[in-house]
Amino acid sequence: MSRGSKKYYIIFVDDYSRYTMVHLLSSKDEAEEMFIKYKAKVENQLDRKIKIFRSYRGGEYDPTSLKNYCDANGIIHEQTALILQSKTV
């Protein structure tokens, strides 16, 4: 836990430029709000548009809400494949 009582972090990395931003989060449900802020900052500061957003299936994002947001903004949302781990005894 950090000084500001932040227990989680989220990292946004641009595949092309490797531009990276790290945000500290108090809870995982802040992830979608941070993506919206990141999108605004990238578009305003770097004069770039986000075309594809990749995330893994960690449960940080509300799938319906994020899908609607991405669809409304012309962003393709790709999720990594779900990997099931088997236990061997």
C-alpha positions as CSV (number, residue, x, y, z in Angstrom):
1,M,0.0,0.0,0.0
2,S,1.3,3.5,-0.9
3,R,1.3,6.6,1.2
4,G,-2.0,7.7,-0.4
5,S,-3.6,4.4,0.5
6,K,-3.4,3.2,-3.1
7,K,-3.4,-0.6,-3.4
8,Y,-3.4,-1.1,-7.2
9,Y,-1.8,0.4,-10.2
10,I,-2.7,0.5,-13.9
11,I,-0.2,1.0,-16.7
12,F,-1.0,2.3,-20.2
13,V,1.6,1.6,-22.9
14,D,1.4,2.8,-26.5
15,D,2.6,0.0,-28.7
16,Y,4.1,2.2,-31.3
17,S,5.9,4.9,-29.3
18,R,6.2,3.0,-26.0
19,Y,4.8,6.1,-24.3
20,T,3.9,4.9,-20.8
21,M,1.7,6.2,-18.0
22,V,1.2,4.7,-14.6
23,H,-1.7,5.5,-12.4
24,L,-2.2,4.5,-8.8
25,L,-5.7,3.3,-7.8
26,S,-7.5,2.8,-4.5
27,S,-9.7,0.1,-6.0
28,K,-10.0,-1.8,-9.3
29,D,-13.2,-0.1,-10.2
30,E,-11.3,3.2,-10.9
31,A,-9.6,1.6,-13.9
32,E,-12.3,2.6,-16.4
33,E,-12.2,6.2,-15.2
34,M,-8.4,6.2,-15.6
35,F,-8.7,4.9,-19.2
36,I,-11.1,7.8,-20.0
37,K,-8.6,10.3,-18.5
38,Y,-5.7,8.7,-20.3
39,K,-7.6,8.9,-23.6
40,A,-8.3,12.6,-23.1
41,K,-4.7,13.3,-22.2
42,V,-3.2,11.4,-25.2
43,E,-5.6,13.1,-27.6
44,N,-5.0,16.6,-26.2
45,Q,-1.3,16.4,-25.4
46,L,0.1,14.2,-28.1
47,D,-2.5,14.9,-30.8
48,R,-3.0,11.2,-31.3
49,K,-6.2,9.0,-31.5
50,I,-6.5,5.7,-29.7
51,K,-7.7,3.2,-32.3
52,I,-7.3,-0.1,-30.4
53,F,-7.4,-0.7,-26.6
54,R,-6.0,-4.1,-25.4
55,S,-6.7,-5.3,-21.9
56,Y,-6.6,-8.6,-20.1
57,R,-9.5,-10.2,-18.5
58,G,-8.7,-9.2,-14.9
59,G,-12.1,-7.9,-14.1
60,E,-11.1,-4.2,-13.8
61,Y,-13.5,-3.0,-16.4
62,D,-17.3,-3.3,-16.6
63,P,-17.6,-5.0,-19.9
64,T,-20.8,-3.4,-21.0
65,S,-19.9,0.1,-20.0
66,L,-16.4,0.0,-21.5
67,K,-17.8,-1.6,-24.7
68,N,-20.4,1.2,-25.1
69,Y,-17.7,3.8,-24.4
70,C,-15.3,2.3,-27.0
71,D,-18.0,1.9,-29.6
72,A,-19.1,5.5,-29.1
73,N,-15.5,6.7,-29.6
74,G,-14.6,4.4,-32.5
75,I,-12.1,2.3,-30.4
76,I,-11.7,-1.4,-30.9
77,H,-11.5,-3.1,-27.6
78,E,-9.5,-6.4,-27.7
79,Q,-9.1,-8.7,-24.7
80,T,-6.5,-11.3,-24.2
81,A,-7.5,-14.9,-24.3
82,L,-8.8,-16.4,-21.0
83,I,-6.3,-18.9,-19.8
84,L,-7.5,-21.6,-17.5
85,Q,-5.1,-23.2,-15.2
86,S,-5.5,-26.8,-14.3
87,K,-4.3,-28.2,-11.0
88,T,-2.4,-31.5,-10.9
89,V,-2.3,-33.4,-7.7
